[in-house]
Amino acid sequence: MPYQLNTHESVPSAIRRITCEQIDRAVNQLSGKTNNSQDEAVHNARKRFKKIRAVLRLVRDEIGQDIYKRENKCFRDVGHQLSDVRDAQVLVETLDDLTEHFSESVSADAFTEIRQILEANYHSVCKQVFEENDTVTSAIASIKAARERIESLPIERNDWLALRDGLHRVYKRGYKGFRHAIEQPTVENLHEWRKRVKYLWYHLRILKPIWSGLMAELADQTHDLADYLGDDHDLAVLRQWIGDHPELFQDSSELEALLGLSDRRRTQLQLAAKQLGQRIYTEETETFVSRIGAYWQAWQQEIEQPILAEV
């Protein structure tokens, strides 16, 4: 079922269902029960861990701090166990995306040597994670154990109050993160803001049914913002990785050209993020959460009295 609430489903049931579905899909992917390659399976599973952590944040006050911290740490740590593969893959993809973006200025094979180095690093990391450390087996065991606990999450309230405080916290942190990142656009500040934006995106997806068209549009815009910030961070990480391994690169002119394009693209992405961030985080936190809460109440009334369906 979709990563969202259902019309005639209680809040506690929906939260448990959404979370367990993500765990089951992650297990299937990591167990090789899908058509994905091993690295694709890891990437998809890690995305599901982030979606699960977003659900936990949405009901953080409802389930209590101890349970929240335990389960959040579980899925965060499992994601970290698998992060080396994805991080190495992102380096290659970031180079390819940069080359494609500036295709009118550089040839497709402009950074052949650099790409070969990044690919060699990627294959080395995959071998270590998949063959030597058997990380995937450990990850599967951890999330299967978590599923048993998730099935009994102590969610009692079946109304907006079960979700309100979680949304409030995520939006507020994103609101502050936006202003902090604009004032001081360091790699760390932009990355922290991006994490808050992604949690808001997941929350909006969960809440989509309360006003499908409007919430879907807001979720799409928030996703775009997360992508701008994510692409910016990937370029920063690529630059850092290159700086940490100077002995691997022989062609200084190729490297200089790459870094120049990277800085140029980061400037574009940060400007796009700022402009979109001004729209998404235009409201004070209380105003935003109250507005979403009003949509919730209207949705509940429509469920009880489905007049529109009869007109």
N, C-alpha and C positions, 0 to 999 in steps of 0.2 A: 504494500500500500504506500501511498505518497508520504513524503516527509512533511506532514502537516496534520492538523487536527481534522477530525471528521465531524460532520454535522450532528449526528445522533450518538456521539461517543462522549463519555465523561472525561473530564480532564485527567484524573488519575490513570484511567485505562489508556488514554491517548499517549500520555508520557511514557508509560511502560511499553506500550506497543512500538512506538517510534524508536525507542532506544534498543529494544530487543531485535527489531528488524535490522537495524544498522549493525548490531553485533553479529547476527546470523549471516548477513551478506559479507561482512569482513572475514568471518571464519571460512565461508565458501571460497572467497577469493584467495585467501592465504593457503587454503588446503588444495588449491589447484582444480577446483570444481567449476571453474569458468573458463572461457576461451582466452582469457588474458595471459600475456607472458608473465613471467615471475616478477619482473620489475614493475609492470603495469598493475599487477595484483597488489604489490606493496603500496604503490601510489594510491590506488583506490581504497585500500584498507585504511591507510593513514587519513584520508579524507573523511572516512566514516568515523574514525576516532574523534576527529575535530567536531563532527556533527553531534556525536554523543556528548562531548564536553559542553557543547552549546545548549543541549537539552538540560543537562545538569545545572547549568548556570541559570536557565530560565526558572527552574523550581528550587533554586538554592535555599531560599529561606523556608520553603515548605518542607524539604527533606531534612533540614538541619545541617549545621556546619561540619559536624564530624563525618556524616555520611557523604556530604558533598566533597570534602577534602579527600576522603579515602578513594572514592570512585574517580574523581578528577585526576588524582595522582596515578591511579591505575592506568587509565587510558593515555595520559600524558607520557608516562614512562614507557609504555608499550610502543607508542608512536616514536619516541626517541630511539628505541632499540632498532627501529627500521629506518631511521632518518638518513643514515649514511648513503644508502642506495639512492634515495630520492634526491639528496643533495648533489651527488655526483652526476645524476642524470640531468638535473636542472642546469648545471654548468654548461653542458652540451646544448641543451635546448635554448638557453639564453643567448649563446653565441649564434645559433641558427636564426633565432628571432631577430636579433640585432642586424645580422647580415641581410635578412629579408626586408626589414624595415627600411634600410638604406640601399636597397637593390639598385636604385638609379644612380647611386654614387660609387658603389663598390661591386666587384664581380662576385659571383657565387662562390668562387674558390679563393677569395682574397685572404682568408685566414685558415688555410689548409693545415699548416703546421700546428697552429694553436688547437685546432679541432682534433687533430690526431692525438695530441697530448691529453686533452680532456677525455677523449674516448678511452684511451689506455687507462687513465685513472678510474673511469667508470667501471670498466671490466674488472679491474683489480679489486675494487670495492665490492662488486657483486660476488666475486669468488670468495672473499673473506666472509661476507654476511651469509650467503646461501650455502656454502660448502664447508667452511671451516668452523664457523660459530654456531650454526644451526639455530639462528635467531628466530626464524619463523615458527618453529615448533614451540619454543618458549612463549612466543606472543600468542599463539592459538590457545595454549593452556591458560594463560592469564585472563583472556577475554571470555573464555568459556566459564571460568569460575565467577567472573564479574556478572555474567548473565543471570546466574542463579540468584545473586544478590539484587539485581535490578528488578527482578520479577516481584519483589516484595518492598519496593521503595515506599516509604511511609508518606504518601500524598493523601491528604484527607479532604481538603477543600475542592469543590467542584464548580469553581466560578473564577472570575477575573482575578480575584485576590491571590489565587494560587500562582499566578504568572506575573502579576504587576510588578512586584519588587525586583524580580530578576531582570525584566525588561528595563526597568528604571536604572538599575545598576549598570547594565551594559551600555545603554544610551549615554548615561552621564559620563562614563569613562571615555567613551568615544568622543563626546562633546569636548571634554577637557583635553583628550589626546590630540584632537584636531587643532585646537588653539596652541597647544604646546609645540606641535610639529611645525606649524606655520611660523611661530616665533623663532624656533630653533630647529631647522630642518636637518638634524643629524640623522645618520643611518639608524641609530638606535631609536630615536623618537618617532621617525616615520614607520619603523617596523612595529613598534608598540601600538601606534595608532591603527595600523593595518589589522592587527590581531583583534582590536576592539570592533573595527568595521566588519570583520568577518563574522564575529559573534552576532552582531546586529543583523547581518544578512540572514544567518540561519534562523534567528528568532522571527524575522519577518516571513520567512518561508513557512515556518510552523503555524503562524497566525494568518496565513493567506486567506482561509475561508471566511474570515470575518468581514471582508470586503474584497473579493477576489481580484477585481480589476485594479483597484487602487493599490492594494498591498503587493500585488505582483509587480506593478510598475516601480514602486518604491524599492522592492527587493532587487529588481533588475539594476536600478541605478546604484544601489549599495554594492551589488556584485561588481559593477564596472569600477567603482571606486576602489574596492579591494584589489581588483586586477591591476589598476594603475600603480597602486602602492606595492603590490607583489612584484610586478615587473621591475619597478625601481629597486626594490631590495635585491632581487636576483642579480641585477647588474652590479650592485655594490658588492655582493658576495663574490661574483666573478672577478672583479677587480682585486678584492682582498686575497682570493685564492692565488691569482697570478702573482701578486706581491709577495705571498708566502713561499712561492716556488720559483724564484728567479733563475735558478740553475737549469730549469727545464726548457727555457726559451732562448733560442739562438738568434732569431730574426728580430732585431730591435725595432726596425722600421714597421714591420707588421704589427708588432705589439703596440707601438706608439699610435698607429692608426686606429687600432681597436679601442684603446683607452679613450682616444679623442671622441670617437663615435659614441662610446658608452656614456661619457659625460654629457654629450649633447642630447642623447636620448633621455637621460635621467632628468635633465632640465625640463624637457617636454612633458614627461610623465608627472613630475611634481607640480607643474602648473595645472595640468588637467585634474590632478587630485585636489588641488586647492579649490579650483572652480566648482567641482562637483561637491566637495566637502561643504562648501558654503551653502549649498542648497539642502543637502541632507541634514546637516546640523544647524539649521537656521533657527530652530526653536529651542527655548530653554527646556530642560529635562522634564519638569513638571507639566509643561504645556504639551509636549510630545506624548508623554505617557497618558495623560488625561484624554487626549484626542483618540489614541488607540483604544483606550478603555471605553470611550463613547461608542466607537465602532463595534466593540464587543457586545455592549448592551443592546445596540440596535440589531445585531446579528441574532442574539438570543430571542429577542422579540419576534423576529422574522421566523425563527424556527417554531416558536409557539403559535404564531398566527401567520402562516405562509400566504399572505394576501397577494403578493406580487405574482406568485405562481398561477393564480387564478385569473388575473387580469388579462 
